[in-house]
Amino acid sequence: MGPPVPPRKNQAPSSGDDDKPRTLLEASQRRLARHYEASNQERILQKLRNLQETMPRRSPDDAENAFTAAKREIPLAPTVMSEAAEAALHSGDAEWASREAVADLLTPDIVYNTMDGKSVQGKEVVIAKMNEGLVKMSARMRRSSSRGDGKHMKHLKMKSEGPTYGGNRTWIMKYTFEMMLMKFKIQEEFVLTEDGKVKELTRIRL
């Protein structure tokens, strides 16, 4: 074999030589670039950590409510009581809450929180209070009717929304009443037992 042939001056360097700095200045520049990149990444991560700390945290109940809301079955009690109250409002039925379809949905120790801030407890007392409240509302609306004879409410418009789940076995119904120039809104909150009966009812003027 003959002697080895030296590489030509214009021959491209091998791939291993590409990664090596050619001067001390280039080596310093590479070190600074790596340091800047690491520092920049750390700043970004710290900003993300700070942002995460300031975000509100969801409780387990909130997570459970959000996950199951789509597949949660609508309970019977709020809908039945809403429809019964609307029918009684038009007809003037003074015993609407005493009817079997409504009374059977209430627990024996039900609590009723009225719009005037009072609370009563016990099925019979609550039924009497609900009957009384609807009779008063019906009479007030009849006096506001266009005929003013206390007998007709042909211009009454009632819109209901719900029931929607509010958490902790609470279901919410919202009502909008309109008659001539009079308009007001009411919200009812139904707290139910496991078997779907109403153990607490709260009525709020919106």
C-alpha positions as CSV (number, residue, x, y, z in Angstrom):
1,M,0.0,0.0,0.0
2,G,1.2,3.5,-0.7
3,P,1.3,6.4,1.8
4,P,-2.0,8.0,3.0
5,V,-3.3,10.8,1.0
6,P,-3.7,14.1,2.9
7,P,-7.1,15.8,2.8
8,R,-7.6,18.5,0.3
9,K,-7.8,22.1,1.6
10,N,-11.3,22.7,0.2
11,Q,-12.6,19.3,1.5
12,A,-15.7,19.7,3.7
13,P,-15.1,19.0,7.4
14,S,-16.7,15.9,8.8
15,S,-20.0,16.0,10.6
16,G,-18.4,15.7,14.0
17,D,-16.5,18.9,13.4
18,D,-19.7,20.9,12.8
19,D,-20.7,20.9,16.5
20,K,-17.3,22.2,17.7
21,P,-16.8,25.9,18.2
22,R,-14.1,27.3,16.0
23,T,-13.1,30.1,18.3
24,L,-13.3,31.0,22.0
25,L,-15.8,33.8,21.1
26,E,-18.1,31.2,19.4
27,A,-17.8,28.9,22.4
28,S,-18.8,31.8,24.7
29,Q,-21.7,32.7,22.5
30,R,-23.0,29.2,22.6
31,R,-22.8,29.0,26.4
32,L,-24.7,32.3,26.7
33,A,-27.4,31.1,24.2
34,R,-27.9,27.9,26.2
35,H,-28.1,29.8,29.5
36,Y,-30.6,32.3,28.0
37,E,-32.8,29.5,26.7
38,A,-32.8,27.7,30.1
39,S,-33.5,31.0,31.9
40,N,-36.3,31.9,29.5
41,Q,-38.0,28.5,29.9
42,E,-37.8,28.8,33.7
43,R,-39.4,32.2,33.6
44,I,-42.3,30.8,31.4
45,L,-42.8,27.9,33.8
46,Q,-42.8,30.3,36.8
47,K,-45.4,32.5,35.1
48,L,-47.6,29.4,34.5
49,R,-47.2,28.3,38.2
50,N,-48.1,31.8,39.4
51,L,-51.2,31.9,37.1
52,Q,-52.3,28.5,38.3
53,E,-52.1,29.7,41.9
54,T,-54.4,32.7,41.2
55,M,-57.1,30.6,39.4
56,P,-60.1,29.6,41.5
57,R,-60.1,26.0,42.5
58,R,-63.2,23.9,42.1
59,S,-64.4,21.9,45.0
60,P,-65.2,18.2,44.7
61,D,-68.9,19.1,44.8
62,D,-68.5,21.5,41.9
63,A,-66.7,18.9,39.9
64,E,-69.3,16.3,40.6
65,N,-72.1,18.7,39.7
66,A,-70.5,19.6,36.4
67,F,-69.8,16.0,35.5
68,T,-73.3,14.6,36.3
69,A,-75.5,17.6,35.4
70,A,-75.9,16.4,31.8
71,K,-77.2,12.9,32.8
72,R,-79.1,14.0,36.0
73,E,-82.8,13.2,35.8
74,I,-85.2,16.1,36.3
75,P,-87.2,15.5,39.5
76,L,-91.0,15.4,39.4
77,A,-91.8,17.6,42.4
78,P,-90.8,21.1,41.1
79,T,-92.5,20.6,37.8
80,V,-95.8,19.3,39.3
81,M,-96.0,22.0,41.9
82,S,-95.2,24.7,39.4
83,E,-98.0,23.5,37.0
84,A,-100.5,23.1,39.9
85,A,-99.8,26.6,41.2
86,E,-100.2,28.1,37.7
87,A,-103.5,26.4,37.2
88,A,-104.7,27.5,40.7
89,L,-103.6,31.1,40.0
90,H,-105.9,31.2,37.0
91,S,-108.8,29.4,38.6
92,G,-108.5,30.9,42.0
93,D,-108.3,27.4,43.7
94,A,-107.8,28.2,47.4
95,E,-107.0,24.6,48.2
96,W,-104.5,23.8,45.5
97,A,-101.6,22.8,47.9
98,S,-104.0,20.5,49.8
99,R,-104.7,18.5,46.7
100,E,-103.2,15.0,46.8
101,A,-100.9,15.6,43.8
102,V,-99.1,18.4,45.6
103,A,-99.4,17.3,49.3
104,D,-97.9,13.9,48.6
105,L,-94.7,15.6,47.4
106,L,-94.0,17.2,50.8
107,T,-92.2,15.6,53.7
108,P,-93.9,15.7,57.1
109,D,-91.3,18.1,58.5
110,I,-91.0,20.4,55.4
111,V,-89.7,23.9,56.0
112,Y,-91.2,26.8,54.0
113,N,-89.3,30.1,53.7
114,T,-91.6,32.8,52.5
115,M,-90.9,35.9,50.4
116,D,-91.4,38.1,53.5
117,G,-88.6,36.4,55.3
118,K,-90.6,34.1,57.6
119,S,-90.2,30.4,58.0
120,V,-92.8,27.8,59.0
121,Q,-92.3,24.1,59.5
122,G,-94.6,21.1,59.3
123,K,-96.6,19.7,56.4
124,E,-100.1,21.0,57.5
125,V,-98.8,24.4,58.4
126,V,-96.9,24.7,55.1
127,I,-99.8,23.6,53.0
128,A,-102.0,26.3,54.7
129,K,-99.4,28.9,54.1
130,M,-99.0,28.0,50.5
131,N,-102.8,28.1,49.9
132,E,-102.9,31.5,51.6
133,G,-100.1,32.9,49.6
134,L,-101.5,31.9,46.2
135,V,-105.0,33.3,47.1
136,K,-103.5,36.6,48.0
137,M,-101.4,36.7,44.8
138,S,-104.4,35.7,42.7
139,A,-106.6,38.4,44.3
140,R,-104.0,41.1,43.7
141,M,-103.6,40.2,40.1
142,R,-107.4,40.1,39.5
143,R,-107.7,43.6,40.9
144,S,-105.0,44.7,38.4
145,S,-106.8,43.2,35.4
146,S,-108.2,45.4,32.7
147,R,-111.8,44.8,33.7
148,G,-111.0,45.5,37.4
149,D,-113.9,43.3,38.6
150,G,-111.7,40.9,40.6
151,K,-112.9,38.0,38.5
152,H,-110.8,37.9,35.3
153,M,-107.1,37.6,34.5
154,K,-107.3,37.3,30.7
155,H,-104.2,39.4,30.2
156,L,-102.0,37.5,32.6
157,K,-98.8,36.0,31.1
158,M,-96.8,33.6,33.2
159,K,-93.4,32.2,32.0
160,S,-91.5,29.5,34.0
161,E,-87.9,28.4,33.6
162,G,-86.5,25.2,35.0
163,P,-86.1,23.2,37.0
164,T,-82.3,23.7,37.0
165,Y,-79.9,22.0,39.4
166,G,-78.3,24.3,42.0
167,G,-76.2,21.8,43.9
168,N,-76.8,20.0,47.2
169,R,-80.1,18.4,46.0
170,T,-81.5,21.9,45.3
171,W,-83.6,22.5,42.2
172,I,-84.5,26.0,41.1
173,M,-87.6,27.3,39.3
174,K,-88.0,30.9,38.0
175,Y,-91.3,32.6,37.1
176,T,-92.0,35.8,35.3
177,F,-95.5,37.3,35.7
178,E,-96.8,40.0,33.4
179,M,-100.2,41.7,33.5
180,M,-100.7,45.1,31.7
181,L,-98.1,47.4,33.2
182,M,-97.3,45.1,36.1
183,K,-94.3,42.7,35.9
184,F,-92.4,40.8,38.6
185,K,-90.3,37.7,39.0
186,I,-90.2,35.0,41.6
187,Q,-87.7,32.2,42.3
188,E,-88.4,29.0,44.1
189,E,-85.7,26.7,45.5
190,F,-86.7,23.1,46.2
191,V,-84.4,21.0,48.5
192,L,-85.3,17.4,47.9
193,T,-84.8,14.1,49.7
194,E,-83.3,11.1,48.1
195,D,-86.7,9.8,47.1
196,G,-87.6,13.1,45.5
197,K,-89.9,14.7,48.1
198,V,-89.6,18.4,49.1
199,K,-88.1,18.9,52.5
200,E,-87.5,22.7,52.1
201,L,-89.0,25.3,49.9
202,T,-87.8,28.8,49.6
203,R,-89.5,31.6,47.7
204,I,-87.7,34.7,46.7
205,R,-88.8,37.9,44.9
206,L,-86.2,38.8,42.2
